Amino acid sequence: MRQIKSLICPVVLAAIVSSVVVIPASAATLRATDHNRNSLSFASTSAQYDDPYSDFRNAKYSNAGLLSERDEVKLGTQLHREVTKKFNLTDVGLDRVERIGQRCARVSLRPNLTYRFHVIQSREINGFSLPGGHVYVTTALLKLANDNELASVLAHEVGHVVARHSLKTLKKSKEYDDIASSIGDVTGVAGSIARDLGVALGNIVGAGMLTIHSRDEEREADFLGVRAMPAAGFDPQGMITMFQKLQRIEEQNPDLLGSLFSDHPDAQERIDNTRYEINRMKRR
């Protein structure tokens, strides 16, 4: 406890002290005091360790140590080309995805990036994102989710873009140096550089390397997503009900789930974490 300097002069203080009768505290009182101090200390420590998102609260996000944002956007354009070769994109439900997705993107911690939302024709329930602001969801997911639940998926995927998770994954790959040096020279779709880059990125997209994240990255995207939802005008409870739907599908027919659940944290853990964060937001 910080000591408070006395403003009473020494002579007056001595007189006051001499007239005070000191009553010794009982053993029970001392024990109660110690217990209260220990309880406060435990509560403070417990609150810190019980926070599932403590590692992400003060995180700062930038492209430092990665591709510049300009080159990230170029990379995203090239990656999207490869995605269109692998998946069948559709306009079905795109207006809905665009409307909800842009609301989530505008209130994210990276609002100035141009986000592009896409719908993939597929019976697989899935969503993923790529560097440069490209976000994808499947038609099966659109059928499953109401607007609040869809917002939770899109806000989560925008969170991956904010935290540069795919760029960080790419940097760990053996192809990173070649891609980093080539991407700055790409100005169009023609030329040997672009063709070589296309082959490399096609292999990366085919392997799904940039769409599967670590468990901590998924927790971080959950955190960024649920925090953004109220500011975007959506009920964050939609993230809980979305997880609950995915949890039921995982138990009944896991083949319908794509990378949205691949090596992710346990569904119940994500539900509990989201509840924690919603309650925390309500208290502030």
C-alpha angles and dihedrals in degrees: 000000000000113000116238115217113233116242091197116104116248096247094053091043091054091051092051093047092050091054096049119100109219113219112197115231116246121245089247091055091050091049091050091049092050090047092052092049091049091047092052091047091049093047091052093047092043092052090053095049095041092058105101092195101045092117093059104043097090098030118139119209129209142129092256110140091012135075113307114259089252091056091042089058090049090050091050091054091052093045091050089055089056091047090055088055093052101038136042107240119204139188091222106120092356095124090056093047092047093049095049096037095053091051090054092045095051093058095042124107088257103048099150096064115099106245122203121196125203138184122218120204103235143129087221115099103231149133133185142162138216135204117285096040104292112148126183134192130175129241089242091059091049091055091050100047133069117213096273091048092047089050089054091056094045093045088050092052092046085053089059089053092047092052092044091231096157092047090052090050091049091051090059092055124096090235094059099096093049092047093046092051094044099045093065090058096050112105100154143354097277130082137059094275091057092045093051091046090049091055092050094046092044089058091048093050091045091053091047089229096149097044100056114077137187119262092253090052090052091050090050092050090048089052094048091044099051091045091054098047100078091046089052090052098255131124108251088211083078088076090058095048090046091054090047091054091048090047091056092047091048089056095045106033114000092173088076092063120087130191089314085089101022108128089335125147114281112284093236090052090053091049091050092046092050092049089051092053095045090052090047091052090050091056093055 
